[in-house]
Amino acid sequence: MGCGRVGSTLARSLEDRNHTVSVIDSNADAFRRLGPSFNGDKITGYGFDQAVLTKAGINRADAFAAVSSGDNSNIIAARVARETFGIQQVVARIYDPGRAEVYQRLGITTVATVKWTADQVLRRILPAGAEPDFRDPSGTIRVDQFPITTPWIGQQTVALQQQAGVRIAWIDRLGEGMLPTRDTVMQEGDLLHIAMREQNAAAAYAVLENGPEADD
C-alpha cells in the first residue's frame, strides 16, 4: 500500500526478483512512478479497506507492506492485513518512532523513517562503537562493524569470539561476504560484523582494540 518513492521502488525491486506484486494507492496518478515496464496489478483505493485488499489479491499474498505517507493509514492497514486476513509478514512504515516501538511489540514489524535516517547519519559521523549497525527492539543485542586491527591479524575467529564474548555474524573480505568457521583466520582488510550484548559492548571493544590475550 502506497505508491510514493518508497512504495514504487519496493514494488519494482520485488518484481525484479520475480515476485508478483499488487500496488494500492488512493491516487491513480501515483502509479506512473512504477514505469511502463511494471507488470503487477495497480489498485486504486484505500489499503485498509477490506474490499480493496481483496481485489488486490491479499487472500493469496505472502506479505503486505504499508508504506504510504500516513502513519494512521499504515497502522490500520497493517492490522487489517495481519488480524483479518492472517498475513504473517507485515511491515508498516511509521514516521513517529514512539508509535513504531508500540506496534513492534504488538508483532507488526515497523520501519521508523525519521529515526532510521538519523541513525544512519549517526553511525557515519560518530567514532566506531558509538552507534551499532543494528539494535534489536528490546535494546539487548547490537550488531557492529569492526575493521580488523593489527593484533588480531592471523588469529582465528574462534579466539576473538571467546575472549571478547561476541559472535562474528559474517566477514567482508575482498568485496565479498563470508561466514566464518572455527578454522577461519582473520586477514588484513577484513571487516567484521559482530553481534554482542549491549551491556557488554564496552568490554568487547576493549578486547577487540587491544588484541588477543598473551599466552602464559
Secondary structure as GFF3:
##gff-version 3
##sequence-region A 1 216
A	DSSP	alpha_helix	5	16	.	.	.	ID=ss1
A	DSSP	beta_strand	22	25	.	.	.	ID=ss2
A	DSSP	three_ten_helix	28	34	.	.	.	ID=ss3
A	DSSP	beta_strand	41	44	.	.	.	ID=ss4
A	DSSP	alpha_helix	50	55	.	.	.	ID=ss5
A	DSSP	three_ten_helix	58	60	.	.	.	ID=ss6
A	DSSP	beta_strand	63	66	.	.	.	ID=ss7
A	DSSP	alpha_helix	71	79	.	.	.	ID=ss8
A	DSSP	pi_helix	80	84	.	.	.	ID=ss9
A	DSSP	beta_strand	89	94	.	.	.	ID=ss10
A	DSSP	alpha_helix	97	105	.	.	.	ID=ss11
A	DSSP	beta_strand	109	112	.	.	.	ID=ss12
A	DSSP	alpha_helix	113	125	.	.	.	ID=ss13
A	DSSP	beta_strand	134	135	.	.	.	ID=ss14
A	DSSP	beta_strand	141	147	.	.	.	ID=ss15
A	DSSP	three_ten_helix	150	152	.	.	.	ID=ss16
A	DSSP	alpha_helix	157	164	.	.	.	ID=ss17
A	DSSP	beta_strand	167	173	.	.	.	ID=ss18
A	DSSP	beta_strand	176	178	.	.	.	ID=ss19
A	DSSP	beta_strand	191	197	.	.	.	ID=ss20
A	DSSP	three_ten_helix	198	200	.	.	.	ID=ss21
A	DSSP	alpha_helix	201	210	.	.	.	ID=ss22
###
